[in-house]
Amino acid sequence: MSRRLLHALFEREEDILNATRLVREYGYEIVDVYTPYAVHGLDRAMGLKPSRLTWACFIGGLTGLSIAISLQYWTSAVDWPIDVGGKPWNSWPAFVPVSFELTVLFAGFTSLFALFARAKLYPGKQVETIHPRVTNDRFLLVLVESSAAFDVGAVKTLLEPCRPVSIEEHIEESEPEAQR
């Protein structure tokens, strides 16, 4: 099965932001927006929901903190209690540096692995470049031509004030499902 896509290429950051807002306002379905660097406000212009990656980071940090505190308590108060200078065995101020470090370590690794899993990044994955200049100095807005009523001329007229460099139609071929 294939689907028809409309690629609108832009030269400036402001143009892609305005075009994204405009096509979303008119109800067109945005597949994605490709940029050479992070564009502030683009997620709002696309209407994306807030990322759940912060929750993964929080849960990873909480896990690291609980592991650090329980490990330090077990080693200093349960397994091998040593009286050093009259300090209590479960002195929490002594636990702070290691707890902080493990919290940051677990939060960082959890965020990294969650991002890789969500973005389907894995070793050996073949990169599919949509347009050769997108990674350099161009911005690309991809719309799906969802129905027969989709009018390319109307979209070109709509995007004209945003100064697109080019607007082209592409057909995306999907791989056939495996025979059973």
C-alpha positions as CSV (number, residue, x, y, z in Angstrom):
1,M,0.0,0.0,0.0
2,S,1.3,3.5,-0.8
3,R,0.4,6.9,0.4
4,R,0.8,10.3,-1.3
5,L,2.8,12.9,0.6
6,L,3.4,16.6,-0.1
7,H,6.9,17.9,0.7
8,A,7.3,21.6,1.3
9,L,10.9,22.8,1.6
10,F,11.7,26.1,3.4
11,E,14.9,28.1,3.8
12,R,14.2,29.9,7.1
13,E,13.0,28.9,10.6
14,E,10.3,31.5,10.7
15,D,8.8,30.3,7.5
16,I,8.5,26.7,8.6
17,L,6.9,27.8,11.9
18,N,4.4,30.0,10.1
19,A,3.7,27.3,7.5
20,T,3.2,24.6,10.2
21,R,0.7,26.8,12.1
22,L,-1.1,27.6,8.9
23,V,-1.6,24.1,7.6
24,R,-2.6,22.9,11.0
25,E,-5.1,25.7,11.3
26,Y,-6.6,24.7,8.0
27,G,-6.9,21.1,9.1
28,Y,-4.3,19.4,7.0
29,E,-2.6,16.3,8.5
30,I,1.0,16.9,9.3
31,V,3.2,13.7,9.0
32,D,6.4,15.4,10.4
33,V,8.6,18.4,10.2
34,Y,12.3,17.9,9.5
35,T,14.8,20.5,10.7
36,P,18.6,20.7,10.9
37,Y,18.4,21.8,14.5
38,A,15.8,22.2,17.3
39,V,13.2,24.9,16.5
40,H,11.6,26.4,19.5
41,G,7.8,26.5,19.4
42,L,7.6,23.9,16.6
43,D,6.1,21.3,18.9
44,R,3.3,23.7,19.8
45,A,2.8,24.7,16.1
46,M,2.4,21.0,15.2
47,G,0.0,20.4,18.1
48,L,2.2,17.7,19.7
49,K,1.4,16.5,23.3
50,P,4.1,17.0,26.0
51,S,6.7,14.3,26.1
52,R,6.5,11.4,28.5
53,L,10.2,11.2,28.6
54,T,10.3,13.3,31.7
55,W,8.3,10.6,33.6
56,A,10.8,8.0,32.5
57,C,13.6,10.2,33.8
58,F,11.8,10.7,37.1
59,I,11.1,7.0,37.6
60,G,14.7,6.2,36.7
61,G,16.0,8.8,39.2
62,L,13.7,7.6,41.9
63,T,14.9,4.0,41.3
64,G,18.5,5.1,41.6
65,L,17.8,7.0,44.8
66,S,16.1,4.1,46.4
67,I,18.8,1.7,45.4
68,A,21.5,4.0,46.7
69,I,19.9,4.6,50.1
70,S,19.0,0.9,50.6
71,L,22.4,-0.3,49.6
72,Q,24.2,2.2,51.8
73,Y,21.9,1.5,54.8
74,W,22.3,-2.3,54.4
75,T,26.1,-2.1,54.1
76,S,26.7,0.4,56.9
77,A,24.0,-0.6,59.4
78,V,23.0,-4.2,58.8
79,D,25.8,-6.2,57.0
80,W,29.0,-4.7,58.5
81,P,28.3,-2.1,61.2
82,I,31.5,-0.3,62.2
83,D,31.6,2.4,64.8
84,V,33.7,5.2,63.3
85,G,34.1,8.2,65.6
86,G,30.8,7.7,67.3
87,K,28.9,8.2,64.1
88,P,25.5,6.4,63.9
89,W,25.4,3.5,61.5
90,N,22.5,4.9,59.5
91,S,23.7,8.5,59.2
92,W,21.8,9.9,56.2
93,P,24.1,13.0,55.6
94,A,26.9,10.5,54.7
95,F,24.5,8.9,52.2
96,V,23.8,12.1,50.2
97,P,26.8,12.2,47.7
98,V,26.4,8.6,46.6
99,S,22.6,8.9,46.5
100,F,22.8,12.0,44.4
101,E,25.2,10.3,41.9
102,L,23.1,7.2,41.5
103,T,20.0,9.3,41.1
104,V,21.6,11.2,38.2
105,L,23.1,8.1,36.7
106,F,19.9,6.1,36.7
107,A,17.8,9.1,35.5
108,G,20.3,9.7,32.6
109,F,20.5,6.1,31.5
110,T,16.7,5.6,31.8
111,S,16.1,8.7,29.7
112,L,18.6,7.6,27.1
113,F,17.2,4.1,26.7
114,A,13.6,5.3,26.7
115,L,14.5,7.7,23.9
116,F,16.2,5.0,21.9
117,A,13.3,2.6,22.4
118,R,10.7,5.3,21.5
119,A,12.6,6.5,18.4
120,K,13.4,2.9,17.4
121,L,17.1,3.6,17.3
122,Y,19.2,0.5,17.4
123,P,22.6,-0.6,16.1
124,G,22.7,-1.2,12.4
125,K,19.5,0.7,11.6
126,Q,19.6,2.2,8.1
127,V,19.0,5.9,7.9
128,E,16.4,7.0,5.4
129,T,17.1,10.6,4.4
130,I,13.9,12.4,3.3
131,H,15.8,15.3,1.6
132,P,19.6,15.7,1.4
133,R,19.6,19.3,2.6
134,V,17.4,18.8,5.6
135,T,20.4,17.9,7.7
136,N,22.3,20.9,6.5
137,D,20.3,24.1,6.1
138,R,16.7,23.4,5.0
139,F,13.4,22.8,6.7
140,L,10.9,20.3,5.4
141,L,7.2,20.1,6.1
142,V,5.5,16.8,5.1
143,L,1.8,16.6,4.7
144,V,-0.2,13.5,3.9
145,E,-2.7,13.7,1.1
146,S,-5.4,11.9,3.1
147,S,-8.3,12.0,0.6
148,A,-9.2,12.5,-3.0
149,A,-10.4,16.0,-2.0
150,F,-6.8,17.1,-1.2
151,D,-6.0,19.9,-3.5
152,V,-2.3,20.4,-4.1
153,G,-2.9,23.8,-5.8
154,A,-4.8,25.1,-2.8
155,V,-2.0,24.0,-0.4
156,K,0.6,25.7,-2.7
157,T,-1.5,28.9,-2.6
158,L,-1.9,28.6,1.1
159,L,1.8,28.2,1.7
160,E,2.9,30.9,-0.7
161,P,3.1,33.7,1.9
162,C,5.5,31.5,3.9
163,R,8.0,31.5,0.9
164,P,8.6,27.8,0.2
165,V,11.7,26.9,-1.8
166,S,9.8,24.0,-3.4
167,I,6.7,22.0,-3.1
168,E,6.7,18.5,-4.4
169,E,4.5,15.4,-4.4
170,H,6.0,12.1,-3.3
171,I,4.6,8.6,-3.1
172,E,5.7,6.6,-0.1
173,E,5.7,2.8,-0.8
174,S,5.2,0.7,2.3
175,E,6.7,-2.8,2.4
176,P,4.2,-5.6,1.9
177,E,3.3,-7.7,4.8
178,A,4.9,-11.1,5.1
179,Q,3.1,-14.0,3.5
180,R,1.6,-16.3,6.1
